[in-house]
Amino acid sequence: MTTKEKVLEALSETDGYISGQALAGKLGLSRNSVWKAVKQLQEEGCQIEAVSNKGYRLQECADVLSEGLLSSCLSVKKHNIVVLDKTDSTNNYAKKLAAKGAEDGTIVISDTQTSGKGRLGRSFCSPPGIAVYMTEIIRPDTDMQTNQLITSCAAVAVSKAVDELCGAETKIKWVNDIYLNRKKICGILTEASLSFESGQLDYAVIGIGVNIRSVKEHFDAKLLETATSIEDETGKAPLRCVLAAKIADNLDLLLGDIESRSFMEEYRKRSCIIGCRVAVSKYSGEREALAVGIDDNAGLIVKYDDGTEEVLNSGEARIIKESM
């Protein structure tokens, strides 16, 4: 953690004022180092009040990404946090860390991505300063069938976090997209590495991209037909570190009980695909069906026009007639 981040974390944990001398003593720094760090934070938009004979007080923090601020927002301080200005993909970065032994719960978060990834090889538009682009490394000790629930579990974690912070009513489109007012605000991509020795997952990385601030000036007209942001739909724009921490907290809680599948009730309640006509993409073409339910393994149950039913565990189901 940098000196600047240490100072920010200490200020965020302090009620009222703290003197430069007390802050320096608490962090094991010189008063001059504290002063320089405060100046840097102020230049980056953090509203830090400095009063003679009182010291410093954090009034309001601009939407900066900081290890210290994110850590201070987490309920359980167990994560290793990597904050980046730019990367090709937080999933790619996290996979490299995981391959080198990064521990369970490590979070990678970036201001922007140059090659953000979605499902099925699609790109994920990732402008700077307006969204959460984060990946969490997990090392699950569960069977392969349970591990297939990770993405669905993450979808519930994100959906609940947005609703809790913004008073929204988000929906989940099977299997990995979060919708608000019939447009996408979030995509989730889970990738995993299998251990040949044990036959179990060595690790998985859960990539989450949530559009927070207005995207109207960043997305082209075609993309704006299907994508939006929290601010564009609710008028609210939570700080990225606050939303990222809420997502991580929810994810930790739900993953800790993933084997019970208790989160699936919430997943079904939030589904925007059940009851819709869908085009099922499998093999070499599409086939129309009705989405009739989601089973306990997060498989989408579809009923074809000939009356036959199928449980989809992969592929894609594109909504034809929306009822969100």
Secondary structure, DSSP 4 states (H G I P E B T S, - for coil): --HHHHHHHHHHT-SS-B-HHHHHHHHT--HHHHHHHHHHHHHTT-EEEEETTTEEEEEE--S---HHHHHHH-SS----EEEEEEES-HHHHHHHHHHTTPPTT-EEEEEEESS-B-GGG-B----TTSEEEEEEEE---S-HHHHTTHHHHHHHHHHHHHHHHH----EEETTTEEEETTEEEEEEEEEEEE-TTTSSEEEEEEEEEEE-S--TTTS-HHHHTTB--HHHHHS----HHHHHHHHHHHHHHHHTTGGGTTTHHHHHHTBSSTT-EEEEEETTEEEEEEEEEE-TTSPEEEEETTS-EEEESSSEEEEEE---
